[in-house]
């Protein structure tokens, strides 16, 4: 019986050590990627991708580098999904800010189940609420203003494949997404690369936004089109109160 208990304790300790080492790895990887990406101008991406494609070959060294990159990226994606399932807002926000290097303002709420890619390229302003099951693709940068509200299942994409590409490439297809202050993105909305949503606008449930949105406007449909105007005298500020555990 003692032997069984010792084995269980050792197993738990082993799992804890693996998780700690994994999160430390995430911290250093995201820190490195944040510094690296800060030095890259979006206008130079075409040249960078061209250089990368010329340097690719089938050598053992190249394959090993590719595997290591996919291994690290896979763990980063998996670990941040696990973080989204931690039943504590304080702990989740701590991890997002200090491990994954998301730039978080005050009173930001990120509800459970969110999936975040390239978190080091994401900035979220004061009082913003990110609803559950949201997907934020930060590969080419996301800037979210203050007092923004995301309902359940909002998806923001900053990269996409070229349907005409012979190799189904996504090179040079990505652009940053910018969300203005006091925007409301209703449930199951999709924002595609390069879109800027003007201050105070509303995107109706299920809409797919492919082009820029005017400030203080209401958009809906597929693709999203203007269907109304919104009150311009908005003064509300979210105070950061959240549902515990959720």
N, C-alpha and C positions, 0 to 999 in steps of 0.2 A: 504493500500500500504506500509506504514512504517513497519507494522507488518510482511508483506511478506519479505521485505528487511532484517529486523532483523533476521528472521528465516533463510534466505539464508546465511547471514553473520555467524550466529552461526553454521550452518551446515558446512560451509567451515572451520571455526576455529576448529571445532570438528575433521574434516578429517585431517587437518594439525597436530593437537596434536597427533592423532592416528599414523600418519606417523612418526612424530618425536620420539614418544615413541617406535615405532617399530624399527626404525633405531638405537636408543640407545640400545635397547635389542639386536639387531644384533651385535653391537660393543662389548658388554660384553660377549655374547655367543661365538663369534668367538675368542675373546681374551682368554677366558677360555679354549676353545677347542685347541687353538694354544699351550698354556702352557701345557695342558694335553697331547697332542700328542707328544710334544717334549720329554716327559719323557718315551714314549713307544718305545721300540726297535722293528723293524719289525720282528726280529727273535722270539720275545716272543708272537706274535699274536696268534699262535696256542694255547698256554697255556691260554691266556686271553679269547679267544673264548670258550674254554672248561669250564673255571670257570663261564663265563656268562651263558652258557647253563644249568649248574647245578643249578644256582641260579634262573632260570626262573620258575615261577609257576603261577597258575591261581588266586592268591589272589587279593583282591581289591587293596591293596597297589601296587602290581606288575603291575596290569592293569592301575592304575592311573599314575604311573611312565612312562609306555609305551606310554600312551596317551599324556602326557606332552612333552615327547621327540619328538613324531611325530608332535605335534602342533608347537613346537619351530623350528624343522627342516623344516616343511612346510612353516612357515613364512620366515625363512632364505632363502629358495629356491625361494619363490615368490618375496621377496624384492630385491634379487640380479638380478632377471629377469627384474623387474621394473627399477632398476638402469641402466641396459643395454639399456634401451629405453630413457634415459634422453638425450636430444639433445645438449649435451655439453661435449666435451672431458675433459676439466679441471675439471668439477664437477664429471664426472664419475670416473676419475683417483683418485680424492680426496677420493671418497667413497670407491673405491676398496682398496686404500692404508691404509686409517685411520679408516674406519669402518669395512671392511672385512679382513684387515690385510694381503692382498697379498703383497709379497715383490717385488716391482716394481723398476727397474733401471731407468736411465735417458732416456728421449725421447721415452718412451714406448707409443705405440698407441694401444688401444683396441676399435675396431669399434663396432657400435651398434648391438644389438640383440644377443650378446654373452650370453651363459648360463654357469655359473661357480658353481661347487659343491665343498664344503670344501675349500673355497678360502684361508684359513689360511695355507694350505699345498702347496701353489703354489709360485714359484719364477720365475720372468721374467727378463732377462738381458737387458742391455742398447740397445736402438734403435730398439727393436723388435716390429714388427707389427702383431697384431692379427686381422685377417679379420672378417667381419661381419658374424653373425650366427654360430660362432664357439662354440663348447662345450668342456669345460675343466673339467674333473673329477679329482679333487684333493684329493679324499679320501685316497689314498695311496701315494700321493706326485707326483708333476710334477716340474721338473727343466728345464727351457727353457733358452738357452744361449743368447748371444748378436747378434743383427743384423739378427735375424731370421725373416722370412716372412711366415705368414699363409695366404693363399688365403681364399676365401669364403667357409664357411661350413666345416672347419676342426674339426674332433672329436678326442679327446684323452680320452681313458678310462684306469683307473687304477684298476678297480674292475670288476668282472664278476661272473656269476653263474656257478656252476658245473653241467653240463648236466646229470651226472651220480648220482647226489645226490638224495636220496629218498625225501628229503624235499626242493629240489631246492635251496640249500644253496649256499651262496657266501663266506662263511668263508674260509680263507686261500687261496683264489684264486687271491687276489689282490697283485700287485707289482707296484713300482714307474716307471714313464716314464721319460727319460732324452733326451733332444733335444740339440744337439751341436750348436756351433756358426755358423752363416751364412747358416743355413739349410733353404731350401724352401720346404714347404708342400703345394702342389697345391690343387685346389678346390676339396671338397668332399673326402678327404683322411681320413682314419680311422687308428688310432694308438692304438694297444691293450696293455694290461698290461704287464709290465716288459721289454718293448722295449727300447733300446738305439739307437738313430740315430746319427751317427758320424758327425763330423764337416764338413760343406760345402756340405752335401748331398742334393739331390733333390728327392722328392717323387711325382711321376706323378699323374695326376688327377684321382680320383676314386679308387686309390690303397688301399688295406687293408694290413697293416704291422703287421706281427705276430712275426717276429724275428728281432734281431739286424741288423742295417744297417752299412755297412763299410763307413768310411770317404770319402768324395769327390767322391761319387758314385751316380748313377741315378737308382732308383728302380721304378717298375711299375707292375700292374697286381694284381690278387687276387688268392692266396696270393702274396704279392709283392716279386719280384725277381730282381736281378741286370740286367739292360739292357744297361748300359753305364757308362762312367766315366765323372767327371766334372773337369774343370780347377782348379788347386790347388793354383793359384796365385790370390786369391780373396782379394780385399782391400776395398770394399765398406762399408760404414757406413751410416745407415739411420739417418736423422737429426731430426726426430720427427715432420715434417710437415704433417698436416692431412687435410681432408676435413671437414670444419666446419659443425656442426649440425649432421653429419653422424656417 
